[in-house]
């Protein structure tokens, strides 16, 4: 596989006013994911090598995306592959993205940094960054609202 063009890696980040454990629980909790990830239903055993499937509706079309958990370090890092048939591309290894989500303490909160490789153009990268930024904003809102209601 050729080296990834770093300029075509989509990146997004957010700082959430919560402990890494609370952010992690939202990242891998199917009920939580449905709340902040555009209504997506996710299925996975959440262990390296296990499949991950996202199902839902986006802009009036149903979808079923898939991938594999590559790395899972609770409260620290989650990495998985992702393929969407909605891309119109064939289901081949070269058409999968790798998504890496890293958590790190930042003050009293948690910094969530996300990177997605596999963009073929700057426009595709920018589109992915917009989607990931929206998802991370919704994650932040979800986790922080739960912190407030627990206080």
N, C-alpha and C positions, 0 to 999 in steps of 0.2 A: 504494500500500500504506500503511495507517495506521501511525503511529509505534508501535514495539514498546513494550509496557508493561514497563518495567525491573523491576518487581516480579515479573514472570512469567518472567524469564530465569533458567534453571537455571545454577548456578555450582558449580564444584568446583576444588580446587587441591591440589597436593602438591609437596614439595621432595624431589628425588632426588639422592642422593650420587653424581653422575656428571656428566661434561662434557656441554654441550648436544649435541655431535655424537653421543654415545652414546645419549642420550635420543631424538634425532631418528631415528637408525637404527632404533630400536624402534618409533617412531610410524609409520614408512612401510614397514617390512619385513614382508612377508606372513607369513613364518615366525614372526617375533616376535609379530605381532598375534594369530596363532592361539593363542599361549601365554598371553597376558594378557587377551584380549578374549573370554572365554567360549567359546573354541573356534571363533571366527569365521574363515572363509576370506574374504580380501579381494582384490579384483582392481581394479587401476587402473594407468594409465600415469604417475601422479603428476606431472601437469603441469596448469596452469590450463586449464579448459575440458574436461578429459577426464572421462569417467564414473568413478564408483567404485561398486562393488557389494560388499555383505557377504552371505555365505551361511552358514547354519548351522542349529542346532537350539536352541530356547529353550523350556524348560519342556515338552519333549516334542513341540513343533511345529516343523516346518522353516520357514525363512523365507529370503527374498531381498529385502534392502533395497537401495535405490539412492540415488544423488545425483550431484553434480558437484563437482569440485575448483574452488573459486573463487580461492583464493590459496595459494601455496606459496612460502615463503621459507625455504630450508633452514637448520636449526638455530635458527630464529626463530619462524615462524608457519605454521600450516596452517588453512585455512578451507574448509569444504565444506557442501553442502546434504545433507539426509538425509530420506528418506521410507521408511516401513515400512508395507507392506500390512496387517500385523498390527494397525495402529491402527484398522482398520475404516473409515477415511476414504477418499474417492475420491482417485486420483492426480492432484491438481491443485496448481498452484504454491502456493496458500495453505496447503496441508497439509504443506509441507516445513519442516523446521527448518534453521536455519543453525548449524553448530557451528564455533566458533573456538577453536583451541588455540595459546596463546602460550608460548614458552620464554624465560626470562631467567636470566642468571647470578645465583646467590645463594650467596655465600661460595664454598666449593669445589664446590658442587653446582649444580643447575638447578631453578628454580621452573617448574612446569607449571601454567598457569591455563587453565581451560576454561569456555566460556560457550555455552549452547544457547538460542536464542530459540524462539518459537513455542508455548510452553506456553499453554493456554487457561484453565487454572485453577491455583490455588495447589497443589492436590493433585497435578496433573500435573507441575508444576515440582518439587515435593518428591520425587516418584517418580523423575524424571529425575536429580535431584541425588544420590539414593541410588545409582542405577545408575552414574553417572559417577564418584562417589567410590569405588565398588567397583572400577571399571575402572582408575582412577588408582592405587589402592593396589596392584592386581595389576601395573600397569606399573612402579611403584617397586620391588616385590619382584623382578620379572623383571630389570630393568636392574641393580639393586644386586647380585643374585646372580651375574650375569655379570661384574660388576666384581670381586667376591670371587674367583671361579674364575680370572680372568685374572691376579690378583695373585700 
